[in-house]
Amino acid sequence: MIRPFKLKEQITHSHNPYIHKCCACIHLRIGSVISCLIWMGLSLYFAVLSFQGKSRNGAALYIFGTINLILAGIALGSLFPIYLKSVTGLRSASQILWVAIIVYVVDLIINVIVFSVNKTQYIHWCVSSNFVRLDSIFTELQLPIQQTSTNNTTATSPSYNMSKMDFYNCSRTWEDELKFLILTHVVMGCLYAYWALSIFSYYIKIRYEMRTEMLREMTRMQPMMGAMIPPPQGGPIIPNADIML
């Protein structure tokens, strides 16, 4: 729970060093700016890779790229309230960031599930693509080939029929890619969540600083307001008396 306390004559909103400062060593305002810039760069990089379409599942990549474009735009827009120290802007940016991160994490989970379910299709695609490359190598080396005829058409293939077996270790490749996919998504999800938490923490800090400054101004103005109040007219009121002295 974030609570304000006094540290070295300054109002600090948390005892936790990772919330009090970005990465426990960087001022929250500077850390928030750095986080937004890195966030924007990573999101644009992933968006470009996704829109290149170098995968069998193009729809999932396009959705992932679109989400990263939205995240890049939100990170860019968050720089303005950070620079202006706008409490309302920081609150809105923080809320939008958390919603975008939830959507991002849900999309990552769906991608992992789809990839793990389509193991057979992945292995078939891996074996087929590698077989085509190996076929071209055999052709260049002029290795023995066999003729096959189907529907009055003649095709050539290597004498070694490796298109129907896991000669290319595709099953192991699928397992490695699945582990790497899960690890990458967990790291990116935690990193994005901490960056959003840093921006939210900066919003809380600015809000407490503004509230503390308002209380100080009100305390400073109280003696002046007391001097401006006119003294009461007339004398003291005597109980059970008919006149005021």
C-alpha positions in Angstrom: 0.0 0.0 0.0 1.3 3.4 -0.9 1.4 5.8 2.0 3.1 9.2 2.3 5.8 9.7 4.9 8.5 12.2 5.6 12.1 11.5 4.6 14.8 14.1 4.8 12.3 17.0 4.9 10.5 15.7 1.8 7.2 14.0 1.4 7.7 10.5 0.1 4.8 8.3 -0.9 6.3 4.8 -0.3 8.9 3.0 1.8 9.6 0.5 -1.0 12.7 1.7 -2.9 11.4 0.2 -6.2 8.2 2.3 -5.9 9.8 5.3 -4.4 12.3 5.4 -7.3 12.4 3.7 -10.7 14.7 0.6 -10.5 15.4 1.8 -6.9 18.0 4.3 -8.1 16.4 6.7 -10.7 14.1 9.6 -10.0 10.6 8.7 -10.9 10.1 11.5 -13.4 13.4 10.6 -15.3 12.7 6.9 -14.9 9.2 7.3 -16.3 10.5 9.2 -19.4 13.2 6.5 -20.0 10.6 3.8 -19.6 8.2 5.4 -22.1 11.0 5.9 -24.7 12.2 2.2 -24.4 8.6 1.1 -24.4 7.9 3.0 -27.5 11.1 1.6 -29.3 10.3 -2.0 -28.4 6.7 -1.7 -29.4 7.6 -0.2 -32.8 10.2 -2.9 -33.3 7.8 -5.7 -32.6 5.1 -4.0 -34.7 7.5 -3.9 -37.7 8.5 -7.5 -37.3 4.8 -8.5 -37.0 3.7 -6.7 -40.1 6.4 -8.3 -42.2 4.3 -11.5 -42.1 7.1 -14.0 -41.9 5.0 -16.7 -40.2 2.4 -19.2 -41.0 -0.2 -17.6 -38.7 -0.5 -14.1 -40.2 -3.7 -13.1 -38.4 -2.1 -13.5 -34.9 1.0 -11.6 -36.0 -1.2 -8.7 -37.3 -3.1 -8.5 -34.1 0.1 -8.6 -32.1 1.6 -5.8 -34.3 -1.5 -3.7 -33.9 -1.5 -4.0 -30.1 2.2 -3.0 -30.1 1.4 0.1 -32.3 -1.2 1.1 -29.8 1.2 0.7 -26.9 3.8 2.8 -28.8 1.2 5.6 -29.2 0.2 5.4 -25.5 3.9 5.6 -24.4 4.4 8.6 -26.7 1.3 10.3 -25.3 2.4 9.6 -21.7 5.5 11.8 -22.2 3.4 15.0 -22.3 1.7 14.7 -18.9 5.1 13.6 -17.4 6.8 16.7 -18.8 3.9 19.0 -17.7 3.5 17.3 -14.3 -0.2 17.1 -14.9 -2.0 15.1 -12.3 -5.1 14.5 -14.4 -3.0 13.6 -17.4 -0.8 11.2 -15.5 -3.9 9.5 -14.0 -5.5 9.1 -17.4 -2.2 7.8 -18.9 -1.8 5.3 -16.1 -5.3 4.0 -16.5 -5.0 3.6 -20.3 -1.6 1.9 -19.9 -3.0 -0.7 -17.5 -5.9 -1.5 -19.8 -3.5 -1.8 -22.7 -1.2 -4.1 -20.7 -4.1 -6.4 -19.8 -5.0 -6.7 -23.5 -1.3 -7.3 -24.4 -1.0 -10.1 -21.8 -4.2 -11.7 -22.9 -3.0 -11.7 -26.5 0.3 -13.2 -25.4 -1.5 -16.0 -23.5 -3.6 -16.8 -26.6 -0.5 -16.9 -28.8 1.2 -19.4 -26.5 -1.9 -21.6 -26.3 -2.3 -21.5 -30.1 1.3 -22.3 -30.7 1.3 -25.2 -28.2 -1.9 -26.7 -29.7 -0.6 -26.6 -33.3 2.4 -28.8 -32.7 1.6 -31.2 -35.5 1.1 -28.4 -38.0 4.4 -26.8 -36.9 6.4 -30.0 -37.3 4.8 -30.6 -40.8 5.7 -27.0 -41.9 9.2 -27.4 -40.5 9.8 -30.7 -42.2 8.3 -29.5 -45.5 10.3 -26.3 -45.6 13.5 -28.0 -44.8 12.9 -30.7 -47.3 12.5 -28.2 -50.1 15.8 -26.6 -49.2 17.5 -30.0 -49.0 16.0 -30.9 -52.3 17.5 -27.9 -54.0 20.9 -28.8 -52.5 20.7 -32.4 -53.8 19.8 -31.1 -57.2 22.8 -28.8 -57.3 25.1 -31.6 -56.2 23.5 -33.8 -58.9 22.7 -36.7 -56.5 20.6 -39.6 -57.7 16.9 -38.7 -58.0 13.9 -40.8 -58.7 11.0 -40.0 -61.0 7.4 -40.1 -59.7 4.4 -39.7 -61.9 1.1 -38.3 -60.6 -1.9 -37.2 -62.8 0.2 -37.3 -66.0 2.8 -35.1 -64.4 6.4 -36.0 -63.6 8.2 -34.8 -60.5 11.6 -35.3 -59.2 12.7 -36.0 -55.7 15.8 -37.2 -54.0 16.2 -41.0 -53.7 16.2 -40.5 -49.9 12.6 -39.8 -48.8 13.0 -37.6 -45.8 9.9 -35.5 -46.2 7.8 -37.8 -44.0 10.2 -38.2 -41.0 11.6 -35.8 -38.4 15.1 -35.9 -39.9 15.5 -32.2 -39.2 14.8 -32.4 -35.4 11.7 -30.3 -35.8 10.1 -31.7 -32.6 13.0 -30.5 -30.5 12.9 -27.1 -32.3 9.2 -26.8 -31.4 9.9 -27.5 -27.7 12.8 -24.9 -27.7 10.6 -22.3 -29.4 7.8 -22.9 -26.9 10.1 -22.5 -23.9 11.6 -19.3 -25.4 8.2 -18.0 -26.2 6.9 -18.5 -22.7 10.1 -17.0 -21.1 10.0 -14.0 -23.4 6.4 -13.2 -22.8 6.8 -13.5 -19.0 9.8 -11.2 -19.0 8.1 -8.6 -21.3 4.8 -8.8 -19.3 6.7 -8.1 -16.0 8.8 -5.4 -17.5 5.7 -3.6 -19.0 3.8 -3.9 -15.7 6.7 -2.4 -13.8 7.0 0.5 -16.2 3.3 1.2 -15.8 3.7 0.9 -12.0 6.5 3.5 -12.1 4.2 5.9 -14.0 1.4 5.3 -11.6 3.8 5.8 -8.7 4.9 9.1 -10.2 1.2 10.1 -10.4 0.7 9.3 -6.7 3.9 11.3 -5.8 2.8 14.4 -7.8 -0.7 14.2 -6.2 0.7 14.0 -2.6 3.1 16.8 -3.4 0.3 19.0 -4.7 -1.9 18.2 -1.7 1.0 18.9 0.8 1.7 22.2 -0.9 -1.9 23.2 -0.7 -2.0 22.4 3.0 1.2 24.5 3.6 -0.4 27.4 1.7 -3.5 27.1 3.8 -1.5 27.0 7.0 0.5 30.1 5.9 -2.7 32.0 5.1 -4.5 31.3 8.3 -2.8 34.1 10.4 -3.4 36.6 7.6 -7.0 35.5 7.3 -7.4 35.9 11.1 -6.0 39.4 11.1 -8.5 40.4 8.4 -11.5 39.3 10.4 -13.0 42.4 12.1 -13.4 42.3 15.9 -17.0 41.8 17.3 -19.0 44.9 17.9 -20.3 45.9 21.3 -19.4 44.6 24.8 -19.7 41.3 26.4 -23.1 39.7 26.8 -24.1 39.3 30.5 -26.4 36.4 31.3 -29.9 37.3 32.5 -29.5 40.8 31.4 -31.8 42.9 29.3 -29.1 45.1 27.8 -25.7 44.7 26.2 -22.9 46.7 27.7 
